[in-house]
Amino acid sequence: MAEPDPVDASRRTRLANERTYLAWLRTSLTALAVAVGAGKVVPGLAHVTRWPFELLGAGFAVFAVALIGYGARRFLRVERALEAGLFAPFSAGEAALLAVVAAVLGVATLALMFVH
């Protein structure tokens, strides 16, 4: 059996890193769409108090910007690790922070849905 080509493996890893970065961007764009929907569209169509929905929309917008920044930072960290022949693990603390923020926004969305 032939040995795997290290150049080919490196290319696949770099392409996987690029796809992951694009997934971070897609997720952030989705969060921005939710921000507009929650903060502007819902209060514009429904007869509800605007500020809770605008606050929720702002939260999703801040989350989107954080995802854009973190995705770029993660992409660059993995690229540097690949250049050095190392591995850049996904930090448990960063994963937990993103999960907590997403969960808080999800609970806030559910709360607004059931209150209004």
Phi and psi restraints in degrees (value plus and minus 20) as a CYANA .aco file:
   2 ALA   PHI     -95.4   -55.4
   2 ALA   PSI     128.3   168.3
   3 GLU   PHI     -89.8   -49.8
   3 GLU   PSI     123.8   163.8
   4 PRO   PHI     -85.5   -45.5
   4 PRO   PSI     123.0   163.0
   5 ASP   PHI     -96.0   -56.0
   5 ASP   PSI      97.0   137.0
   6 PRO   PHI     -83.5   -43.5
   6 PRO   PSI     -50.6   -10.6
   7 VAL   PHI     -87.5   -47.5
   7 VAL   PSI     -63.7   -23.7
   8 ASP   PHI     -83.2   -43.2
   8 ASP   PSI     -62.1   -22.1
   9 ALA   PHI     -83.2   -43.2
   9 ALA   PSI     -59.8   -19.8
  10 SER   PHI     -85.0   -45.0
  10 SER   PSI     -60.1   -20.1
  11 ARG   PHI     -83.5   -43.5
  11 ARG   PSI     -64.8   -24.8
  12 ARG   PHI     -81.7   -41.7
  12 ARG   PSI     -60.2   -20.2
  13 THR   PHI     -86.3   -46.3
  13 THR   PSI     -61.2   -21.2
  14 ARG   PHI     -85.8   -45.8
  14 ARG   PSI     -60.6   -20.6
  15 LEU   PHI     -85.8   -45.8
  15 LEU   PSI     -56.8   -16.8
  16 ALA   PHI     -84.4   -44.4
  16 ALA   PSI     -59.6   -19.6
  17 ASN   PHI     -83.9   -43.9
  17 ASN   PSI     -60.1   -20.1
  18 GLU   PHI     -84.4   -44.4
  18 GLU   PSI     -63.0   -23.0
  19 ARG   PHI     -83.3   -43.3
  19 ARG   PSI     -57.8   -17.8
  20 THR   PHI     -85.6   -45.6
  20 THR   PSI     -61.8   -21.8
  21 TYR   PHI     -80.3   -40.3
  21 TYR   PSI     -63.8   -23.8
  22 LEU   PHI     -83.9   -43.9
  22 LEU   PSI     -52.7   -12.7
  23 ALA   PHI     -86.0   -46.0
  23 ALA   PSI     -59.6   -19.6
  24 TRP   PHI     -79.6   -39.6
  24 TRP   PSI     -63.1   -23.1
  25 LEU   PHI     -85.9   -45.9
  25 LEU   PSI     -61.9   -21.9
  26 ARG   PHI     -82.3   -42.3
  26 ARG   PSI     -60.8   -20.8
  27 THR   PHI     -84.3   -44.3
  27 THR   PSI     -60.7   -20.7
  28 SER   PHI     -87.1   -47.1
  28 SER   PSI     -57.5   -17.5
  29 LEU   PHI     -86.4   -46.4
  29 LEU   PSI     -55.0   -15.0
  30 THR   PHI     -84.9   -44.9
  30 THR   PSI     -63.4   -23.4
  31 ALA   PHI     -82.6   -42.6
  31 ALA   PSI     -56.2   -16.2
  32 LEU   PHI     -86.3   -46.3
  32 LEU   PSI     -58.9   -18.9
  33 ALA   PHI     -84.3   -44.3
  33 ALA   PSI     -60.7   -20.7
  34 VAL   PHI     -84.8   -44.8
  34 VAL   PSI     -57.7   -17.7
  35 ALA   PHI     -79.9   -39.9
  35 ALA   PSI     -65.7   -25.7
  36 VAL   PHI     -86.1   -46.1
  36 VAL   PSI     -63.2   -23.2
  37 GLY   PHI     -82.5   -42.5
  37 GLY   PSI     -67.9   -27.9
  38 ALA   PHI     -91.9   -51.9
  38 ALA   PSI     -59.9   -19.9
  39 GLY   PHI    -105.0   -65.0
  39 GLY   PSI     -46.3    -6.3
  40 LYS   PHI    -143.3  -103.3
  40 LYS   PSI     -67.1   -27.1
  41 VAL   PHI     -89.9   -49.9
  41 VAL   PSI     -71.2   -31.2
  42 VAL   PHI     -79.5   -39.5
  42 VAL   PSI     -70.7   -30.7
  43 PRO   PHI     -84.7   -44.7
  43 PRO   PSI     -46.0    -6.0
  44 GLY   PHI     -94.7   -54.7
  44 GLY   PSI     -47.5    -7.5
  45 LEU   PHI    -117.6   -77.6
  45 LEU   PSI     -51.9   -11.9
  46 ALA   PHI    -121.4   -81.4
  46 ALA   PSI     133.7   173.7
  47 HIS   PHI    -111.0   -71.0
  47 HIS   PSI      61.4   101.4
  48 VAL   PHI    -152.2  -112.2
  48 VAL   PSI     143.1   183.1
  49 THR   PHI     -85.8   -45.8
  49 THR   PSI     108.4   148.4
  50 ARG   PHI     -92.2   -52.2
  50 ARG   PSI     -61.1   -21.1
  51 TRP   PHI     -80.4   -40.4
  51 TRP   PSI     -56.1   -16.1
  52 PRO   PHI     -84.3   -44.3
  52 PRO   PSI     -57.6   -17.6
  53 PHE   PHI     -92.6   -52.6
  53 PHE   PSI     -57.5   -17.5
  54 GLU   PHI     -85.3   -45.3
  54 GLU   PSI     -59.1   -19.1
  55 LEU   PHI     -83.9   -43.9
  55 LEU   PSI     -64.1   -24.1
  56 LEU   PHI     -81.8   -41.8
  56 LEU   PSI     -64.6   -24.6
  57 GLY   PHI     -80.2   -40.2
  57 GLY   PSI     -61.1   -21.1
  58 ALA   PHI     -83.3   -43.3
  58 ALA   PSI     -58.5   -18.5
  59 GLY   PHI     -82.1   -42.1
  59 GLY   PSI     -63.8   -23.8
  60 PHE   PHI     -85.8   -45.8
  60 PHE   PSI     -56.0   -16.0
  61 ALA   PHI     -86.5   -46.5
  61 ALA   PSI     -62.7   -22.7
  62 VAL   PHI     -83.4   -43.4
  62 VAL   PSI     -61.6   -21.6
  63 PHE   PHI     -80.3   -40.3
  63 PHE   PSI     -62.3   -22.3
  64 ALA   PHI     -80.8   -40.8
  64 ALA   PSI     -65.1   -25.1
  65 VAL   PHI     -84.0   -44.0
  65 VAL   PSI     -59.7   -19.7
  66 ALA   PHI     -83.3   -43.3
  66 ALA   PSI     -59.9   -19.9
  67 LEU   PHI     -84.3   -44.3
  67 LEU   PSI     -60.0   -20.0
  68 ILE   PHI     -81.1   -41.1
  68 ILE   PSI     -68.7   -28.7
  69 GLY   PHI     -83.9   -43.9
  69 GLY   PSI     -65.5   -25.5
  70 TYR   PHI     -87.1   -47.1
  70 TYR   PSI     -60.3   -20.3
  71 GLY   PHI     -80.4   -40.4
  71 GLY   PSI     -62.9   -22.9
  72 ALA   PHI     -85.5   -45.5
  72 ALA   PSI     -63.2   -23.2
  73 ARG   PHI     -81.5   -41.5
  73 ARG   PSI     -64.5   -24.5
  74 ARG   PHI     -84.4   -44.4
  74 ARG   PSI     -64.2   -24.2
  75 PHE   PHI     -76.1   -36.1
  75 PHE   PSI     -68.6   -28.6
  76 LEU   PHI     -86.1   -46.1
  76 LEU   PSI     -58.3   -18.3
  77 ARG   PHI     -82.9   -42.9
  77 ARG   PSI     -62.8   -22.8
  78 VAL   PHI     -87.5   -47.5
  78 VAL   PSI     -60.8   -20.8
  79 GLU   PHI     -80.0   -40.0
  79 GLU   PSI     -64.7   -24.7
  80 ARG   PHI     -82.6   -42.6
  80 ARG   PSI     -60.6   -20.6
  81 ALA   PHI     -84.2   -44.2
  81 ALA   PSI     -61.3   -21.3
  82 LEU   PHI     -82.8   -42.8
  82 LEU   PSI     -61.2   -21.2
  83 GLU   PHI     -79.5   -39.5
  83 GLU   PSI     -57.0   -17.0
  84 ALA   PHI    -108.8   -68.8
  84 ALA   PSI     -21.0    19.0
  85 GLY   PHI      53.6    93.6
  85 GLY   PSI       6.5    46.5
  86 LEU   PHI    -132.5   -92.5
  86 LEU   PSI    -198.3  -158.3
  87 PHE   PHI    -139.7   -99.7
  87 PHE   PSI     119.3   159.3
  88 ALA   PHI    -134.5   -94.5
  88 ALA   PSI      73.4   113.4
  89 PRO   PHI     -88.6   -48.6
  89 PRO   PSI     135.0   175.0
  90 PHE   PHI     -97.4   -57.4
  90 PHE   PSI      97.4   137.4
  91 SER   PHI     -82.8   -42.8
  91 SER   PSI     111.6   151.6
  92 ALA   PHI     -82.4   -42.4
  92 ALA   PSI     -56.9   -16.9
  93 GLY   PHI     -84.9   -44.9
  93 GLY   PSI     -63.2   -23.2
  94 GLU   PHI     -86.9   -46.9
  94 GLU   PSI     -60.2   -20.2
  95 ALA   PHI     -82.7   -42.7
  95 ALA   PSI     -62.0   -22.0
  96 ALA   PHI     -85.3   -45.3
  96 ALA   PSI     -62.0   -22.0
  97 LEU   PHI     -81.7   -41.7
  97 LEU   PSI     -66.6   -26.6
  98 LEU   PHI     -81.3   -41.3
  98 LEU   PSI     -60.2   -20.2
  99 ALA   PHI     -85.9   -45.9
  99 ALA   PSI     -60.6   -20.6
 100 VAL   PHI     -85.2   -45.2
 100 VAL   PSI     -66.0   -26.0
 101 VAL   PHI     -81.9   -41.9
 101 VAL   PSI     -65.2   -25.2
 102 ALA   PHI     -82.2   -42.2
 102 ALA   PSI     -60.6   -20.6
 103 ALA   PHI     -85.7   -45.7
 103 ALA   PSI     -62.0   -22.0
 104 VAL   PHI     -82.0   -42.0
 104 VAL   PSI     -64.5   -24.5
 105 LEU   PHI     -84.2   -44.2
 105 LEU   PSI     -57.9   -17.9
 106 GLY   PHI     -84.7   -44.7
 106 GLY   PSI     -64.0   -24.0
 107 VAL   PHI     -85.3   -45.3
 107 VAL   PSI     -60.9   -20.9
 108 ALA   PHI     -82.8   -42.8
 108 ALA   PSI     -59.3   -19.3
 109 THR   PHI     -83.6   -43.6
 109 THR   PSI     -66.8   -26.8
 110 LEU   PHI     -80.8   -40.8
 110 LEU   PSI     -62.5   -22.5
 111 ALA   PHI     -81.2   -41.2
 111 ALA   PSI     -65.0   -25.0
 112 LEU   PHI     -85.5   -45.5
 112 LEU   PSI     -56.5   -16.5
 113 MET   PHI     -82.9   -42.9
 113 MET   PSI     -62.5   -22.5
 114 PHE   PHI    -101.4   -61.4
 114 PHE   PSI     -46.7    -6.7
 115 VAL   PHI     -97.2   -57.2
 115 VAL   PSI     -57.2   -17.2
